[in-house]
Amino acid sequence: MGSAPSADFFQPLQADDPAVVGGYRLAAVLGSGGMGKVYLSHTPGGRPIAIKVIRPEFSEDPEFRRRFQQEVRAAERVQGLYTAPVIDSDTEGARPWLATAYVPGPSLAHAVARHGALPVRSVLLLTVGVAEALHVIHGAGIVHRDLKPANVLLASDGPRVIDFGIARAADSTALTSTGVSVGTPAFMAPEQASAGTVTPATDVFALGQIAAFSAIGASVFGDGPSHAVLYRIVHEDPDLSALPEQLRPVVTRCLSRDPADRPSLTEIIELCNAASEAPLRQGEDWLPRAVAGSITERLRLPAPAPTPTPTPTEVSPQPPAQAPAPPGYTPTEMAAAAPTQTAPAPAPGAVPPGYRTPPPLAQPSYPQPSYAPGHSTPPPFHTQAFVPGPSGPPRPKRTGLIVIGAVAAAVVGLVVLGSLLPDGSDKGGGGKGGGGKASGTSQKQPDPQPVSYQGIEVPQNHQLMFADNPPRPAEEPTGAGVLYGHADLIYYRDTLFGDEKFGTTNGKIVLLNNSEKGSLETCRAVTRFTEKIGLDQLTDGSQVCVLSKAGHIALATFRGRSGVKEETRFITVDLTVWRNAEPAGKN
């Protein structure tokens, strides 16, 4: 998101375009796509940014919103040299949006359409740059799913990959569950087009297509209707007859029909360096002069529009009413909203009501779990009253007012306390004989509400922490394939016996029988505790209760394993988490 697909890349705002998005004044339209529209704006310090506003059709789908929030949180962790970093977002408003750094350069699709194929050196530098971008993206637990020439921007110092992971938000929503695949058909991998299976190797196939497209100027699987292109991707070999000889080793391997035969990202970079006559170094001359001229054109940005009066078309965050933040998640400053108040009319030159002032451009901060792995959530901080010292002028004494206020507060306190005491008529409130004997124990806390996550892909030797929202796979600390650390849930290969395990290092697990229905009550009642289960004991639909020492209880539903090579294997699980369901340390 950061470049329009046509030569007129700065389009004026239309009547149906918002004037302001989340406090950012819009200056122009950069482009539009299947999921939304992209606008040019600026930070308060004048730095240009690109803001994508999601289409209403997706905004109205609850499943899309849930996944969009997950992907935005993951995208905020991606900080690479060849990606456009996420600056700000609002996933809760009437129209969700995402802001990234503006990249002053054409997309690869636009550059090839306007100037033709790129020279071999440019293609090699493009390929290694995108490979480095994918390394960072995959490291954050994201598979791009829709890597294509339109999502690769050409900056003066190398390519930039954008829109990573956003396609996943639209997958399995009401708009795509009727058989419509997420992704661009011409750049899908065979497993993605036929079965919908997506792994990091899927992005490698797309990278091979991008490299060939930039060198040839056309798709290696031809053009035509989507179903015809998809058929050729699944059943036929690509047409590489026009591909320069230096590029054949890397492109041929990337386009292997079997994901296990595709090279790793490190191997791709090595193959590109081996194919180059001189060392590959990104620089101002990495692109042909005609394409570099497009970058200069995009540096002449239109001036921001003057501060407008708020209109109904303004897109501003609308947090859900009375929706508490999930445990372990701290909303960012930009997502928090103050209670609605009636404010006086702004003075001349002041910011109109309803606007949010964007934060200063700085290194993004990321939400972290509210406690260290293996420990319970710490109690909230209590503010201590400030007692003024002897310094400063003496204040007049108001003893009478203080006494009156204290008496009034005591009366109110007694009324509130009386309302909280159990009613003597309550059947459970009295002792034998119907007396009003008070109970010495506090009332039982209600069970926490469950939070569900669908289709979490956990690579081998990776772990999940239930406090994270959403739980994101992180590499097992030792990488040794043994039970160390404080993982709530882990998928690993036992290096001693050579088999794959599914377990926990921060509590206990129970594999439920077919007759046992997975629920909070069931997980509390079962006692067949262990710390690990062999993957050969699990089938599609197997349910496992996980009780962590931090007090969280989860129900993990196994959905299968993918990948052939050890480094590409991963399992898919559905997860339902009841956070803080038990006292910490009980399990």
C-alpha positions as CSV (number, residue, x, y, z in Angstrom):
1,M,0.0,0.0,0.0
2,G,1.8,3.1,-1.0
3,S,1.5,3.5,-4.8
4,A,-1.3,3.7,-7.2
5,P,-1.5,1.3,-10.1
6,S,-1.9,4.0,-12.8
7,A,0.3,6.8,-14.1
8,D,-1.8,9.3,-12.3
9,F,-0.8,8.1,-9.0
10,F,-2.1,11.1,-6.9
11,Q,-5.8,11.2,-7.4
12,P,-7.9,14.0,-5.8
13,L,-10.3,13.0,-3.1
14,Q,-13.9,12.4,-4.2
15,A,-17.2,13.3,-2.5
16,D,-17.5,9.8,-1.0
17,D,-13.9,9.8,0.4
18,P,-13.4,10.7,4.0
19,A,-11.6,14.0,4.8
20,V,-10.0,12.6,7.9
21,V,-9.0,9.1,9.0
22,G,-8.2,8.6,12.7
23,G,-7.0,12.2,13.0
24,Y,-4.9,12.2,9.8
25,R,-6.0,14.6,7.2
26,L,-6.1,13.0,3.7
27,A,-4.2,14.6,0.8
28,A,-4.9,12.3,-2.1
29,V,-6.0,8.8,-3.3
30,L,-3.1,6.5,-4.0
31,G,-5.1,3.5,-5.2
32,S,-7.7,1.0,-4.5
33,G,-7.9,-2.8,-4.4
34,G,-10.1,-5.7,-3.5
35,M,-10.0,-5.1,0.2
36,G,-9.9,-1.3,0.5
37,K,-8.7,2.1,-0.7
38,V,-5.3,3.7,0.0
39,Y,-4.9,7.4,0.8
40,L,-1.9,9.7,1.2
41,S,-1.6,11.6,4.5
42,H,1.1,13.1,6.7
43,T,2.1,12.8,10.3
44,P,2.1,16.0,12.4
45,G,5.8,16.3,11.7
46,G,5.1,16.2,7.9
47,R,6.3,12.7,7.1
48,P,4.1,11.1,4.4
49,I,2.2,7.9,5.2
50,A,-0.1,5.6,3.3
51,I,-3.5,4.7,5.0
52,K,-5.6,1.8,3.8
53,V,-9.2,2.0,4.7
54,I,-11.0,-1.4,4.6
55,R,-14.1,-1.8,2.4
56,P,-17.5,-1.8,4.1
57,E,-18.3,-5.3,3.0
58,F,-15.3,-6.6,5.0
59,S,-15.9,-4.2,7.9
60,E,-19.3,-5.7,8.6
61,D,-18.0,-9.2,8.9
62,P,-17.1,-10.1,12.5
63,E,-14.7,-12.9,11.5
64,F,-12.8,-10.5,9.3
65,R,-12.5,-8.0,12.1
66,R,-11.1,-10.6,14.4
67,R,-8.5,-11.8,11.9
68,F,-7.7,-8.2,10.8
69,Q,-6.9,-7.3,14.4
70,Q,-4.6,-10.4,14.7
71,E,-2.8,-9.6,11.5
72,V,-2.3,-6.0,12.3
73,R,-0.8,-6.9,15.7
74,A,1.6,-9.3,14.0
75,A,2.5,-6.8,11.3
76,E,3.5,-4.3,13.9
77,R,6.3,-6.6,14.9
78,V,7.7,-6.7,11.3
79,Q,10.6,-4.2,11.2
80,G,12.8,-5.0,8.2
81,L,14.8,-3.0,5.7
82,Y,12.6,-4.2,2.8
83,T,9.2,-3.8,4.4
84,A,7.0,-0.7,4.9
85,P,6.6,-0.5,8.7
86,V,3.1,-0.2,10.3
87,I,2.8,3.3,11.9
88,D,-0.8,3.3,13.3
89,S,-4.1,1.4,13.0
90,D,-7.7,1.2,14.2
91,T,-9.2,-2.3,14.1
92,E,-12.3,-1.5,16.2
93,G,-13.9,1.5,14.4
94,A,-16.7,1.6,11.9
95,R,-14.2,1.3,9.1
96,P,-10.9,-0.4,10.1
97,W,-7.8,1.2,8.8
98,L,-4.0,0.6,8.7
99,A,-1.3,3.2,8.2
100,T,2.2,2.5,7.0
101,A,5.2,4.5,5.9
102,Y,4.8,5.9,2.4
103,V,7.1,4.4,-0.1
104,P,7.9,6.9,-3.0
105,G,8.2,4.4,-5.8
106,P,6.1,2.5,-8.3
107,S,4.9,-1.0,-7.8
108,L,6.6,-3.7,-9.8
109,A,3.4,-4.2,-11.7
110,H,3.3,-0.6,-12.7
111,A,7.0,-0.4,-13.6
112,V,6.9,-3.4,-15.8
113,A,3.6,-2.3,-17.5
114,R,5.0,1.1,-18.2
115,H,8.7,0.4,-18.9
116,G,9.0,-3.3,-19.7
117,A,11.1,-6.1,-18.2
118,L,14.0,-5.3,-15.8
119,P,17.6,-6.1,-16.6
120,V,19.1,-9.2,-14.9
121,R,21.0,-7.3,-12.2
122,S,17.9,-5.4,-11.2
123,V,16.0,-8.7,-11.0
124,L,18.6,-10.3,-8.8
125,L,18.7,-7.4,-6.5
126,L,14.9,-7.4,-6.4
127,T,14.8,-11.1,-5.6
128,V,17.3,-10.9,-2.7
129,G,15.5,-7.9,-1.3
130,V,12.1,-9.6,-1.3
131,A,13.7,-12.8,0.1
132,E,15.1,-10.7,3.0
133,A,11.7,-9.2,3.5
134,L,10.0,-12.6,3.6
135,H,12.6,-13.8,6.2
136,V,11.5,-11.0,8.6
137,I,7.8,-11.5,7.8
138,H,8.0,-15.3,8.3
139,G,10.0,-14.7,11.5
140,A,6.9,-12.8,12.9
141,G,4.8,-15.9,12.3
142,I,3.2,-14.4,9.1
143,V,2.7,-16.0,5.7
144,H,2.1,-13.3,3.1
145,R,-0.4,-15.3,1.0
146,D,-0.8,-12.6,-1.6
147,L,2.8,-11.8,-2.8
148,K,2.5,-10.3,-6.3
149,P,4.0,-7.5,-8.3
150,A,1.4,-5.0,-7.1
151,N,2.5,-5.7,-3.5
152,V,6.2,-5.0,-4.2
153,L,7.2,-1.3,-4.4
154,L,10.4,-0.2,-6.0
155,A,12.2,2.4,-3.8
156,S,15.5,4.1,-4.6
157,D,17.4,1.8,-2.2
158,G,15.7,-1.5,-2.9
159,P,12.2,-3.1,-3.0
160,R,9.6,-2.9,-0.3
161,V,7.0,-5.7,0.4
162,I,3.6,-4.5,1.6
163,D,0.3,-5.9,2.7
164,F,1.9,-8.9,4.4
165,G,-0.6,-11.1,6.2
166,I,-3.6,-8.9,5.4
167,A,-5.0,-11.4,2.9
168,R,-5.3,-13.9,5.8
169,A,-7.9,-11.6,7.4
170,A,-10.2,-12.1,4.5
171,D,-9.7,-15.9,4.4
172,S,-12.6,-18.0,5.8
173,T,-14.9,-15.0,6.2
174,A,-18.5,-14.8,5.0
175,L,-17.2,-13.2,1.8
176,T,-14.7,-15.9,1.0
177,S,-16.2,-19.1,2.5
178,T,-18.2,-19.8,-0.6
179,G,-15.2,-21.1,-2.5
180,V,-13.5,-17.9,-3.5
181,S,-9.7,-18.2,-2.9
182,V,-7.8,-15.5,-1.2
183,G,-4.8,-14.3,-3.3
184,T,-4.1,-13.4,-6.9
185,P,-4.6,-16.4,-9.2
186,A,-1.7,-15.8,-11.5
187,F,0.8,-15.8,-8.5
188,M,-0.7,-18.6,-6.3
189,A,1.2,-21.7,-5.5
190,P,-0.2,-25.1,-6.6
191,E,-1.1,-26.2,-3.0
192,Q,-2.8,-22.8,-2.4
193,A,-4.8,-23.0,-5.6
194,S,-5.9,-26.6,-5.2
195,A,-6.4,-27.2,-1.5
196,G,-6.0,-23.8,0.1
197,T,-2.9,-25.0,2.0
198,V,-0.6,-22.1,2.9
199,T,2.9,-22.3,4.4
200,P,6.1,-20.2,4.1
201,A,7.0,-22.2,1.0
202,T,3.8,-20.8,-0.6
203,D,5.5,-17.3,-0.6
204,V,8.7,-18.9,-2.1
205,F,6.7,-20.0,-5.1
206,A,5.3,-16.5,-5.5
207,L,8.8,-15.1,-5.2
208,G,9.9,-17.3,-8.1
209,Q,6.9,-16.0,-10.2
210,I,7.8,-12.4,-9.3
211,A,11.4,-12.9,-10.4
212,A,10.3,-14.4,-13.7
213,F,7.7,-11.7,-14.2
214,S,10.2,-8.9,-13.7
215,A,12.7,-10.5,-16.1
216,I,10.2,-11.5,-18.8
217,G,7.5,-8.9,-18.5
218,A,4.6,-11.4,-18.2
219,S,3.3,-14.3,-16.1
220,V,5.0,-17.6,-16.7
221,F,1.6,-19.3,-16.5
222,G,0.0,-17.1,-19.1
223,D,-3.1,-14.9,-18.9
224,G,-6.8,-15.5,-19.3
225,P,-9.7,-16.4,-17.0
226,S,-8.8,-17.1,-13.4
227,H,-9.9,-20.8,-13.5
228,A,-7.7,-21.4,-16.6
229,V,-4.6,-19.8,-15.0
230,L,-5.2,-21.8,-11.8
231,Y,-5.5,-25.1,-13.8
232,R,-2.1,-24.4,-15.5
233,I,-0.5,-23.6,-12.1
234,V,-1.7,-26.9,-10.6
235,H,-1.2,-29.2,-13.6
236,E,1.3,-27.7,-16.1
237,D,4.9,-26.5,-16.1
238,P,5.7,-22.7,-16.3
239,D,6.9,-21.3,-19.6
240,L,10.5,-20.2,-18.9
241,S,11.6,-20.1,-22.6
242,A,12.2,-16.3,-22.4
243,L,13.9,-16.3,-19.0
244,P,17.6,-15.2,-19.0
245,E,19.9,-18.1,-18.4
246,Q,21.4,-16.6,-15.2
247,L,18.0,-16.6,-13.5
248,R,17.0,-20.2,-14.4
249,P,18.5,-21.9,-11.3
250,V,16.7,-19.8,-8.7
251,V,13.4,-19.5,-10.6
252,T,13.2,-23.2,-11.5
253,R,13.7,-24.3,-7.9
254,C,11.3,-21.7,-6.5
255,L,8.6,-22.9,-8.9
256,S,8.8,-26.6,-7.9
257,R,5.3,-28.0,-7.6
258,D,6.2,-29.8,-4.4
259,P,6.7,-27.3,-1.5
260,A,9.4,-29.5,0.0
261,D,11.6,-29.1,-3.1
262,R,11.6,-25.3,-3.0
263,P,14.7,-23.6,-1.6
264,S,14.9,-21.8,1.7
265,L,15.2,-18.0,1.7
266,T,18.9,-18.3,2.6
267,E,19.4,-20.6,-0.4
268,I,17.6,-18.2,-2.7
269,I,20.0,-15.4,-1.7
270,E,23.0,-17.7,-2.2
271,L,21.7,-18.7,-5.7
272,C,21.3,-15.0,-6.7
273,N,24.8,-14.1,-5.6
274,A,26.2,-17.1,-7.5
275,A,24.3,-15.9,-10.6
276,S,25.7,-12.4,-10.4
277,E,28.9,-11.4,-12.1
278,A,29.6,-8.7,-9.5
279,P,28.7,-8.7,-5.7
280,L,25.1,-7.7,-5.2
281,R,24.9,-4.4,-3.4
282,Q,21.8,-2.3,-3.2
283,G,22.3,1.3,-4.3
284,E,20.8,4.3,-6.1
285,D,21.6,2.7,-9.5
286,W,19.8,-0.6,-8.9
287,L,16.9,0.3,-11.2
288,P,16.9,1.4,-14.9
289,R,16.9,5.2,-15.3
290,A,13.3,5.3,-16.6
291,V,12.0,3.5,-13.6
292,A,14.1,5.6,-11.2
293,G,12.4,8.6,-12.8
294,S,9.1,7.4,-11.5
295,I,10.5,7.6,-8.0
296,T,11.4,11.2,-8.5
297,E,7.8,11.9,-9.6
298,R,6.4,10.4,-6.5
299,L,8.5,12.6,-4.3
300,R,6.5,15.6,-5.5
301,L,3.7,15.1,-3.0
302,P,0.5,17.1,-3.1
303,A,0.1,19.5,-0.2
304,P,-2.1,18.3,2.7
305,A,-5.7,19.7,2.6
306,P,-6.5,22.5,5.1
307,T,-8.0,21.5,8.4
308,P,-11.6,20.6,7.5
309,T,-14.8,20.7,9.6
310,P,-15.8,17.3,10.8
311,T,-18.2,15.6,8.4
312,P,-20.2,12.3,8.4
313,T,-17.6,10.9,6.1
314,E,-14.9,11.1,8.7
315,V,-13.5,7.7,9.7
316,S,-12.6,7.7,13.4
317,P,-12.2,4.9,15.9
318,Q,-15.4,3.5,17.4
319,P,-14.4,1.2,20.2
320,P,-17.1,-1.4,21.1
321,A,-19.4,-0.3,23.9
322,Q,-18.5,-1.8,27.3
323,A,-16.0,-4.2,25.7
324,P,-13.2,-4.9,28.2
325,A,-9.7,-5.4,26.9
326,P,-8.6,-9.1,27.0
327,P,-6.0,-10.0,29.7
328,G,-2.5,-9.5,28.7
329,Y,-3.3,-6.9,26.1
330,T,-2.7,-3.2,26.5
331,P,-4.4,-1.0,23.9
332,T,-2.2,1.6,22.2
333,E,-2.6,5.2,22.7
334,M,-4.1,5.6,19.3
335,A,-6.7,3.0,19.9
336,A,-7.9,4.2,23.3
337,A,-10.9,6.5,23.4
338,A,-11.9,8.9,26.1
339,P,-15.5,8.9,27.4
340,T,-17.9,11.0,25.4
341,Q,-18.1,14.5,26.8
342,T,-19.8,17.7,25.7
343,A,-17.0,20.1,24.8
344,P,-17.2,23.8,24.0
345,A,-16.7,25.0,20.5
346,P,-13.0,25.1,19.5
347,A,-11.2,28.4,19.4
348,P,-10.0,29.6,16.0
349,G,-7.1,27.5,14.9
350,A,-7.8,24.7,17.4
351,V,-8.2,21.1,16.4
352,P,-11.9,20.5,15.8
353,P,-13.7,18.0,18.1
354,G,-13.8,14.4,17.1
355,Y,-10.2,14.4,15.7
356,R,-7.5,12.4,17.2
357,T,-4.0,13.9,17.3
358,P,-1.7,11.3,15.7
359,P,1.4,10.4,17.7
360,P,4.8,11.8,16.9
361,L,6.6,9.7,14.3
362,A,8.8,7.3,16.4
363,Q,9.8,3.7,16.7
364,P,6.5,1.8,17.0
365,S,5.8,0.2,20.4
366,Y,4.3,-3.2,20.5
367,P,1.8,-4.7,23.0
368,Q,3.5,-7.3,25.2
369,P,2.1,-9.8,27.6
370,S,1.4,-8.3,31.0
371,Y,3.5,-10.8,32.8
372,A,6.6,-13.0,32.3
373,P,6.0,-16.5,31.0
374,G,5.1,-18.9,33.8
375,H,3.9,-16.2,36.2
376,S,0.5,-14.9,37.0
377,T,-0.8,-11.5,36.0
378,P,0.5,-9.0,38.5
379,P,-2.0,-7.0,40.5
380,P,-2.7,-3.5,39.3
381,F,-0.6,-0.6,40.7
382,H,-2.2,1.3,43.5
383,T,-1.6,5.1,43.6
384,Q,-0.4,6.5,46.9
385,A,-1.8,9.8,48.1
386,F,0.7,12.6,47.9
387,V,1.3,14.4,51.2
388,P,2.7,17.9,50.7
389,G,5.8,18.8,52.6
390,P,6.4,21.9,54.7
391,S,7.6,23.9,51.7
392,G,5.3,26.3,50.0
393,P,2.8,28.9,51.4
394,P,0.4,27.6,54.2
395,R,-3.1,26.8,53.1
396,P,-6.2,28.1,55.0
397,K,-7.7,25.6,57.4
398,R,-11.1,24.2,56.5
399,T,-11.8,22.0,59.5
400,G,-15.6,22.4,59.4
401,L,-15.9,21.4,55.7
402,I,-13.6,18.4,56.3
403,V,-15.7,17.2,59.2
404,I,-18.9,17.6,57.2
405,G,-17.4,15.8,54.2
406,A,-16.2,13.0,56.4
407,V,-19.6,12.4,58.0
408,A,-21.3,12.5,54.6
409,A,-18.8,10.0,53.2
410,A,-19.3,7.7,56.2
411,V,-23.1,7.7,55.7
412,V,-22.7,6.9,52.0
413,G,-20.2,4.2,52.8
414,L,-22.7,2.6,55.2
415,V,-25.4,2.6,52.6
416,V,-23.2,1.0,50.0
417,L,-21.9,-1.6,52.5
418,G,-25.5,-2.4,53.5
419,S,-26.4,-3.0,49.9
420,L,-23.5,-5.4,49.5
421,L,-24.4,-7.6,52.5
422,P,-26.3,-10.8,51.8
423,D,-30.1,-10.6,52.3
424,G,-31.3,-12.6,55.3
425,S,-34.0,-14.1,53.2
426,D,-31.4,-15.6,50.8
427,K,-31.5,-19.4,51.2
428,G,-27.7,-19.6,51.0
429,G,-27.0,-16.7,53.3
430,G,-28.0,-17.9,56.7
431,G,-26.8,-20.6,59.0
432,K,-28.9,-23.3,60.6
433,G,-32.1,-22.1,62.1
434,G,-32.4,-19.3,59.6
435,G,-30.2,-16.9,61.5
436,G,-28.4,-14.1,59.7
437,K,-24.9,-15.5,60.3
438,A,-22.4,-13.8,57.9
439,S,-20.1,-15.9,55.8
440,G,-16.4,-15.6,56.4
441,T,-15.5,-16.4,52.8
442,S,-15.9,-14.2,49.7
443,Q,-18.3,-15.0,46.9
444,K,-17.0,-17.2,44.1
445,Q,-15.7,-15.2,41.1
446,P,-17.6,-15.8,37.9
447,D,-15.8,-17.9,35.2
448,P,-13.9,-15.9,32.6
449,Q,-15.3,-15.5,29.1
450,P,-13.6,-17.8,26.6
451,V,-11.6,-16.3,23.7
452,S,-11.3,-18.4,20.6
453,Y,-8.6,-18.5,17.9
454,Q,-9.0,-20.5,14.7
455,G,-6.3,-22.0,12.5
456,I,-3.2,-21.2,14.5
457,E,-0.2,-22.6,12.5
458,V,2.6,-23.7,14.9
459,P,5.9,-24.6,13.2
460,Q,8.0,-27.4,14.7
461,N,10.0,-26.3,17.8
462,H,7.7,-23.3,18.4
463,Q,5.6,-22.5,21.4
464,L,2.4,-20.5,22.3
465,M,1.7,-18.4,25.4
466,F,-2.0,-18.0,26.3
467,A,-1.5,-14.5,27.7
468,D,-0.7,-13.2,24.2
469,N,-3.7,-11.9,22.3
470,P,-3.6,-13.4,19.8
471,P,-1.3,-16.3,20.7
472,R,1.6,-16.2,18.2
473,P,4.1,-19.0,17.6
474,A,7.5,-18.1,19.0
475,E,10.7,-20.2,18.5
476,E,11.4,-22.6,21.4
477,P,14.1,-20.9,23.5
478,T,16.8,-23.6,23.2
479,G,15.9,-24.9,19.8
480,A,17.1,-28.3,21.0
481,G,13.7,-30.0,20.7
482,V,13.5,-30.8,24.4
483,L,11.2,-29.5,27.2
484,Y,12.8,-26.3,28.5
485,G,11.4,-22.9,29.1
486,H,7.9,-21.9,30.2
487,A,5.7,-22.6,27.2
488,D,2.0,-23.0,27.7
489,L,1.8,-25.1,24.6
490,I,4.7,-26.4,22.4
491,Y,5.1,-28.5,19.3
492,Y,8.6,-30.0,19.1
493,R,10.7,-32.9,17.9
494,D,12.1,-35.1,20.6
495,T,15.8,-35.4,19.6
496,L,16.3,-38.4,21.8
497,F,13.6,-40.6,20.4
498,G,13.1,-38.8,17.0
499,D,9.3,-38.5,17.3
500,E,7.2,-35.4,17.4
501,K,5.5,-34.2,20.6
502,F,2.7,-31.9,21.6
503,G,2.9,-30.7,25.1
504,T,3.5,-28.0,27.7
505,T,6.4,-26.9,29.9
506,N,4.3,-24.6,32.1
507,G,1.6,-26.8,33.5
508,K,-0.2,-30.1,32.5
509,I,-2.3,-31.4,29.6
510,V,-4.9,-34.1,29.2
511,L,-6.0,-35.8,25.9
512,L,-9.8,-36.0,26.0
513,N,-11.6,-39.2,25.0
514,N,-14.2,-39.1,22.2
515,S,-17.0,-39.3,24.8
516,E,-15.7,-36.2,26.6
517,K,-16.9,-32.9,25.5
518,G,-14.3,-30.1,25.5
519,S,-15.3,-27.4,27.9
520,L,-14.0,-25.4,30.9
521,E,-15.9,-27.8,33.2
522,T,-14.4,-30.8,31.6
523,C,-10.8,-29.4,31.7
524,R,-11.2,-28.7,35.4
525,A,-12.6,-32.2,36.1
526,V,-10.1,-34.5,34.2
527,T,-7.1,-35.8,36.1
528,R,-5.2,-37.9,33.5
529,F,-2.4,-35.4,33.6
530,T,0.8,-35.5,31.6
531,E,3.2,-33.0,30.0
532,K,3.5,-34.3,26.5
533,I,1.5,-36.3,23.9
534,G,2.9,-38.1,20.9
535,L,1.7,-36.6,17.6
536,D,0.8,-40.1,16.5
537,Q,-1.9,-40.1,19.2
538,L,-3.7,-37.2,17.6
539,T,-6.2,-37.1,14.7
540,D,-8.1,-34.3,13.1
541,G,-10.5,-33.1,15.8
542,S,-8.6,-34.4,18.8
543,Q,-9.1,-32.2,21.8
544,V,-6.5,-31.5,24.5
545,C,-7.0,-29.6,27.8
546,V,-4.1,-27.4,28.8
547,L,-3.9,-26.1,32.4
548,S,-1.0,-23.6,32.8
549,K,0.7,-22.7,36.0
550,A,-0.2,-19.0,35.3
551,G,-3.9,-19.9,35.9
552,H,-5.0,-20.0,32.3
553,I,-7.0,-23.0,30.9
554,A,-7.2,-23.7,27.2
555,L,-8.8,-26.3,24.9
556,A,-6.7,-27.1,21.9
557,T,-8.3,-28.8,18.9
558,F,-5.8,-30.5,16.7
559,R,-6.4,-29.9,12.9
560,G,-3.6,-31.8,11.3
561,R,0.1,-31.5,10.4
562,S,1.6,-30.2,7.2
563,G,5.1,-30.1,5.7
564,V,7.4,-32.9,4.7
565,K,10.9,-31.6,5.5
566,E,11.6,-31.1,9.2
567,E,12.2,-27.4,8.9
568,T,8.9,-26.8,7.1
569,R,6.6,-28.9,9.4
570,F,3.9,-27.3,11.3
571,I,0.6,-28.2,13.0
572,T,-2.7,-26.4,12.9
573,V,-4.7,-26.0,16.1
574,D,-7.9,-24.2,17.1
575,L,-7.6,-22.7,20.5
576,T,-10.1,-21.6,23.1
577,V,-8.6,-19.8,26.2
578,W,-10.1,-19.0,29.5
579,R,-7.6,-16.5,31.0
580,N,-7.1,-16.4,34.7
581,A,-9.6,-19.2,35.3
582,E,-7.6,-20.6,38.3
583,P,-5.3,-19.1,40.9
584,A,-1.7,-18.9,39.7
585,G,0.4,-21.8,40.7
586,K,-2.6,-24.2,41.3
587,N,-2.0,-26.3,38.1
